[in-house]
Amino acid sequence: MIIFTIYDKVFASLSGLDLFLHVDEFFVGCFLIIVGYKFFTKFRFDKIAIQALGIILVFVFISLFSKYFSNFLNVILCAFIHLKWFLVFYVVYEVYKDDYLFLKRLFSIMLVTSTFGLIINFIMQKEFNNFFDQDIIVRDNKLRMMGFEMHPNNLGILISLLFIYYNFYNGLPSYPKIIYSTLVFATISIIFLGSRTPLIVIPVSFAHLLLRKRNKVYSFLIILFLTIISSIVLTLWGQSIIDRTTKNVQAVIQNPDKTEYVRGVVIYNGIKLMVQHFPVGSGMATFGTSLSAGSKVYDDLKINAKGTFEKMQGGLYDSNFASIAGEAGAIGLILILLLISSYYKFCKKALVNHPERIHYAYLIFLTVVIFFVVDPILINAYPSMIYAFFLNLQLSRERYVLTHKKLPRGLFPRLIFKAATT
């Protein structure tokens, strides 16, 4: 089921069955089944499960008193959607925590499949998009590659996680290792994806390395050198990324009510709703989520006729921060950030025998917090599953080592990524 969620649009396109586009909802259902089974058979709740359920109940409760409340079922569904990332992680952990061999083989399959998809997309160009009936996304007169992930942002998330995996899976990397992997990663992000978001991983990773390495002076000089090189590269080949980012930021700051930059509009109005309806927001299914189409909130904010908002059919969501700030207010943001912290502590506790490996999980959760602002990673199927997979790949390996006192032989990820050593 993991592979069906990661490549849901590929299976849906090839089979003609939209059922594949809803596989992630199956995992949400499994969450309730697992929680219910544990309660009725063992009379207990797992801490990370009850915390997620508790926040869902809070979101539903505060929505009942909203002046925009209209549909109880949508309120419940929207509350679950906001917690999808956490529910999927829990299900993958419970089902595969003792099946490292399966996850390792699945990693091999996913890596080969995604690489093949990117190559075919590069060769076929727009014909690839047409074949799978996907939107053609062009930036700077160049087609943005999407591979079998079916969206450049999803492919960017995968490459970001592979960058963290390659460098931090077993602990802190050497400088030569992270430098040449950075060059490869940045090249793919700028040339093939034309995406800014994945590039955030680079300074975050190097900053973490600087803080953790003992020789701070040497580390600082290396990072200063890379910063200069990166600035030159961006100026020569990534100027459009800089110009586009600067233009969008200026538009939001100078004319927040007039800008057509969707992400800026969503974030600005999410904050506005959070202030207007402090501390609880406008309620579930009212703003910035897949169930918010037709909400009166858009009329009150006077953005219902603004470009994309006027044409939207299934709601408009481009930032988890904006969606939660708008619908659940300051309370919602605090609860979500506390839940992210709780799940990180859960992973850290699982790695207590190999604390040097926590750098991997730490950076993944840090990117979740950062991407949380600029992308809807907590509510979309692909990021929910791919993050759950990469985190549980490490957690299941740890359980395997503790049980068998060794790791199994195999190509991936041992020989190519050298990430299966103890």
Beta strands, then each sheet from edge to edge (+ up, - down):
strand 1: 138-139
strand 2: 142-143
sheet 1: 1+ 2-
end
